[in-house]
Amino acid sequence: MKMKKQVFLFALMVVLVLPLKAAYILIPMDAESQKNHLKAYGITYWVLANNQKVNWLLNYRGGSFLLPYAEIIKKECQIRGVSFEILPDNKTTEILEQIASPSQNQDAVVLEKAPKIAVYSPKGNQPWDDAVTLALSFAEIPYETVYDREVLEDKLLLYDWLHLHHEDFTGQYGKFYGAFRAASWYVENKLQAEALAKELGYSKVSEQKRAVAIKIRDYVIGGGFMFAMCSATDSFDIALAAEQVDICEAMFDGDPSTPNYQSKLDFRNTFAFTNFTLERRPDFYEFSNIDTTNPRRGHIPMSLDYFTLMDFSAKWDPIPTMLCQNHTAIVKGFMGQTTAYARQYIKANVLVLGENKRNSEARYIHGIKGKGFFTFYGGHDPEDYQHRVGDPKTELELHPNSPGYRLILNNVLFPAAKKKKQKT
């Protein structure tokens, strides 16, 4: 009798415990529940790198992540300070059914494989020289650095995702000539760039940078994912438009520019921008009228500088929805050499993901080129409103829930998504 009672109690325990069995770990990404949004991306990447799939729950609690349950994942969340919830099977099923409902603007996208990441950046740059390398380092997401030599040797084919450090692809050395031409760092950087161009077989830095831009263009057309910020965005498109002409004055490349070069630009070659006008003055810190940095001065004070993320259909437009996942739709603005893009110069087939309607400018845009994708994000550092040469680095420990930095990390995970058949 006693034995039967013990068996019954054991069976009852099994019945009670099984529904509570930990089957999944939810990493919430809403404002109230997550204490470190940026490191949550690192956890997700780490799980993918260990050959486990992850569900990205679009528009569910700020774009939460659903991970397979394992003690090692739970402990890693605790170590990195990432908030998490343990879900039993029945609760997980309930959430997924809710997300799948046609009445909900939500979707579950499967992330399958950790993308291999390359950052195009000069070798001497520190991680804090660029917002993306800062974000990757803080989130503990591994990346490798490439530069002109690797690009020209077709090493980009080894990577799934490429970030362009705030580079000048026009060969005008960042248009720093007016303010810094006598500064030792400017002179040294110019000499190093000229030496590298010669070593790689080019007579001018502008020719080498154009060749690099074309290689990157081909990488994207072939199926690569490219993300760029600040001056790497418009200077990249300018280099492509000026493929057949010299737009550099003598102080940059030793010879005059092509006469009337503006009329000879070919906007069919560009990714995002069209019909723009180049800035001819070599001592003026601007590339073209694509950028709104100067027109917006005096019109948008820092206290009113925000941009709004667009709302897309998660089930029908999963890509822009992924790129806009956040715990707020309003993101504070930040300056850069290229701060934002004048709407009239953006091609019709390019999606605006974030905009400042007050100034008729786009801050965050995305498009398709060939088999690949590109995203351009205006500004230098989402948590440093007006970053200047020589300013101290941003300490992301003070900004673990930065909405502006989340947009960067959305792009890092985007290539991991399982490809869906196009809806017709």
N, C-alpha and C positions, 0 to 999 in steps of 0.2 A: 504494500500500500504506500509506504514511504517512498519507495522507488518510483512508483507511478506519479506521485505528487511532484517529485523532483523533475521528472521528464516533462510534466505539464508546465511547471514554472519556467523551465528552460525554453519550451516551445513558445510560451507567452512572451518571454523576453525577446525571442527572435522576431516575433510578429511586431512587437512594439519598436524594436530597434531598426529593423530593415527600412521602414519608410523614412527614417532620419539618417540613413546612411549618406555620408558625404560623397557626392558624386562630382561636384563641380566647385570651382572657386570663381566667384564673381568679383571683378575689380571695378567698383563703381567709379564713374567719371563725372558725376554731377558736382555742383559746387559745395553741397552740404556734407557729402560723405567721404570725399577723397582728400587726404591731407597732403599728398604729393603726386599731383597729376603727371609731372614730367618723368619721374622715376617709374610710374606705372607703364609707360611706353617701353622702358628698359626691361621690365619684368616680362612684358609680352614678347619682346624681341628675344629674350633669353629662352623662353619656353619654345618659341619657333626654332631657335638654333639647336635645341635639344630634340628636334624631330617630333614635336607635338603640335597638333593643329589648335587654332584658337578661333572662337567666334567673336567677331566685332559686331556689337549690337548697336546698329546705327540709330541715332535719335532716341535710344533708351538710356535714360539717366546720364545724359551727356556723352554718349558714345562709349558705353562700358565694354569691358572685355570678359568673355566667359572662357575659363581655362579648365582643363581636366584636373580633377583633384589628385594631389600627391603631397605627401608630407614635405618633400623637398621644396615644392613650389610655395607652400604655406610658409615655410621657414625663410625662404628667400624674400618673400613679401615683408616679413617681420624684420629681417636684417636691413632691407632697403627703406623701411619706413613707409611702405605702400599699404593703404587701407584695402581690406578685402572682406568678403562675406562667404561663408561656406553654405552651399545650397544642396539640399537633398534632391533626388531625382524628380520627385513630384513637383517641387517648386520650380526647378529648371524647365520642366515640360510646360508648366503653366506660363512661364515668362516667354518661352519660344512660341507658344501658341498665340499669346497676346500680340507678339511682334509680327507674326505671320498674318494676322487678321487684315483683310483689305481696308478696314476702317482706320487702321493705324498707319501714320507716316513713319514707319520703322521697317528695318530689315536686319537679318543676320547674315553677315558676309564671312565666309570661311577664309582665314589666313592660313596659308599652307607651308610657306618656306621663308626663312629669314633671308632678306635680300642682302647681297654683298655690296657694300657701300664704298664709294670712292669720293674723295673731296679734292677738287681741283684747286690747288693752293700752292704758293711758293714754299719751298722747303723750310725756310727760316721762320715762317709765321708760327706764332703760338696759338693754342686752341682758343684763347679768348680774343683773338683778332677778328673772329668771325662768329656770328650768332649760331650758325649751324654746328660748327665744331664744338662750340660751347655747350649746345644742347645735347649733342651726341655724347660728349664726355660726361656731362652731369647725369644723363640717363643711363650711362654705362653701356652704350651701344658701340660696338667696335667699327672702326673705319680705317681705310688706308688712304694715304695721300698720293696724288698723282699731279704731274705738271706737264709742261709743254713736251718734254722728251717722251714721256710715256704715252701721251695722247697721239703724237705723231707716229709712234711705233705701234699704234693700234692696240694698246693695252686696255683701252676702255671695254673691249669685248669680254674682259674677265669680270666685269661688274654689272650688277642689275640696276644700280641707282647712282647717279652722279650729281654732286652739288658743285656749283660754280661759286667759289669764293669771290668776294666783291672785287672783280677784276676789270681791267680796261682792255677790251679786245680790239680797240681801234688803233693801238700803238701810240697813244698820246699821253701815256704815263699818268693816267687818272685825272688829267687836266689840272694837275697841281702846279703847273708852271708859274702861274701868276703869283701865287703866295709862297711857294716853297722852292723855287728853282735854285736858290743859293744854299738851301739846307743840306747838310752833309748826307742825310738819309736819302734825299731825292737824287743827289748826284751819284751816290753809291748804287742805288737801285737802277738808275739809268745805265750806268756802266756795266752792271751785272747782266741786265737784259740784253744789251748790245753784244756782250761776249757770248751769251747763250745763243742768240740768233745766229751769230757767225759760226759757232760750233755746230749748229744744226743745219748749216748750209744756206742761210738766208742773208741777204745783203742788208735788210732793214728789219727792225723789230715789228713794224706794222705789217710787213709781209708774213712774218712768222706767226703773229697773232691771228691774222686772217686765215692762215692754213690750219691753225688750231681750231678756230671757230667752225671751219668747214668739216673737220674731223668730228667735232662734237655734233654738228648738224647730222652727219651721216650715222652717228651712233644712235641718235634719237629716231631717225627715219627707219633704222633697222630694228627698232623695238626697245630701245633704252628709255629709262625714266630719268628726266633731268629736272633739277630744281635750282633756281638761282635767286639771289637777292641783290638789292641795291644796284650798283652800277654794272654788275655782271648781266643784268637783264637787258637794258636798252643798248649798252655798248656791244653786246653780242649780236643783236638784230642789226645795228648800224654796220658792223663789220660784214655781215652777210649781204646787206643792201649795197655796200661799197666794194663788192668783190672785184669789180673790173676798174675801179678808179682809186686814185690816191687822194685821201682827204686830210692828210697830215701836212702841216706847215714845216718849214725848214728846221726850226728849233727842235722838232721831234724826230725827224728822219733824215735831215741833211739835204733835202731838195724840196722845191716848191710843190704845192698840191696841184692836182689836175684842174685846169681852168674850168670854171662853171660846173664843178663836180656835183652840185645839188641836183641839177637837171639830169644827171647820168646815174643816179641811184636806181636800183632795181628792187622795188618793194615786193616783187613776186618771190624773192629769195628769203624773206624774213619769216619768223615764226609768229609774232604777235602784233607787230606795229606796221602802219602804212602811212604814206603821204606826210610824213614828218619833215621838219626842216632842221638841218644841222646847225649847230652853233659854230660859226667860223672863227670867232675871236680866240686865239690860243691862250690868252691870259684870263679867260672867263671860265669859272668852275662849273661848267655845264656841257653836256654833249649835244642836246637837241631840245626841241619843244615837246618831246614825249613826256618829260619829267615836269611835275608841277611844283617843285620845291620853291622856285623864285616867285611864280605868280601867286602862291598861297600865302606868302609872307605878309603879315599885317591883317590878313583876313581870317585866319584860323589860329587863335591863341591856343596855347598848350592845354588850357582848361577845357576847351571845346573840341579838341582834336581826337575824334573817335571815328571808327569805321564800322559798318554793319555787315555781318556775314549773311549771305543769301540763303534762302530756304529752298531746298530741292526735294524732289520726291525720292525717298530712300529706295523704293522698289523699282522705279523706272530710271532713276539717275543715280545709281550707287556711287559712281566715281566722284562727282562733285560733292555728294553728301558725305562721303568719307573724308574728303579734304577739308570740309567745313565743321567737322565734329568738334564740339566745345561745350563748356559749361555756361557759356554766355554768348548771346548773339552780337553783343557790343564789345568791341576790342579797342583799347586805347591806341592812338596813333603814335608814330615815332618817325624821326627824320632820318635822312641819309643823303648821300650825294644824289641818288635817285630815290625820291620819297614815294611818289605815286605817279600814276599814268593818266594823262588827259584822255578822256573817253573818246574824243573824236579821232584819235590816232590808233585806236585798237581795232583790229580786223573783226569783221562781222562773225567769223566762225570761232572766235575766242570767247570762252565763258568768263564772265566777271564773277568771282567768288566773294569778294568783299569790296565795298565801295563807301566813299564819303559823298553823299548826295549834295551836301552843302556846297562842295567845291567842284562838283561834277568830275570826280576823279575815281579811278579804280586803284585799289591797294593790293589786290590779290587776284591773279588771273590764271587760267588754265586752258590748255589746248592739246590737240592731237596733231602730230606730224608724222606722216607715214604710218608705221606700225607702233610708234612710240608716243610718249606723253611729255609735256613740259608744264611747269608751274613757275610763275614769276611772282615774287613777293617784294613790294617796295619797302625801302627803309633799311637801316643798318642793324639796329638792336632793339627788339621789342620792349626791353626794360631799361633802356638808356635813351631818353627822348631826343637828345641832340648830341650824339657821339662825335667827339672831335679827335684829331690826331693827338696821340699821347695820353688820352684819357685812361683812367684805371679800368680794369676789366669788371664786367658785371658779375656779381656773386649770385649764382642761381640758387644757392641755399636760402637766399632771402626772397626768392620768387618761385617757389616750387609749384605754384598753381597758376603760372602765367598763361593767360589765354593766347597772347601773341606767340609765345614759344610753342604752344600746343599745335598751332598751324604748321610749324616746321616739322614736328614729329609725326603729324598725320601723313605728311608726304613720305616720311621714312618707311612707314608701314604699308603704304599704298601698293607698292609692287608685290607684297606678299599675298594679296587677295587672289582668291580663286577666280579665274576668268569665267565670266558668264557669257552665254550666247546672247547676241544682240537681239533685243525685242523688236519686232516689226509691226 
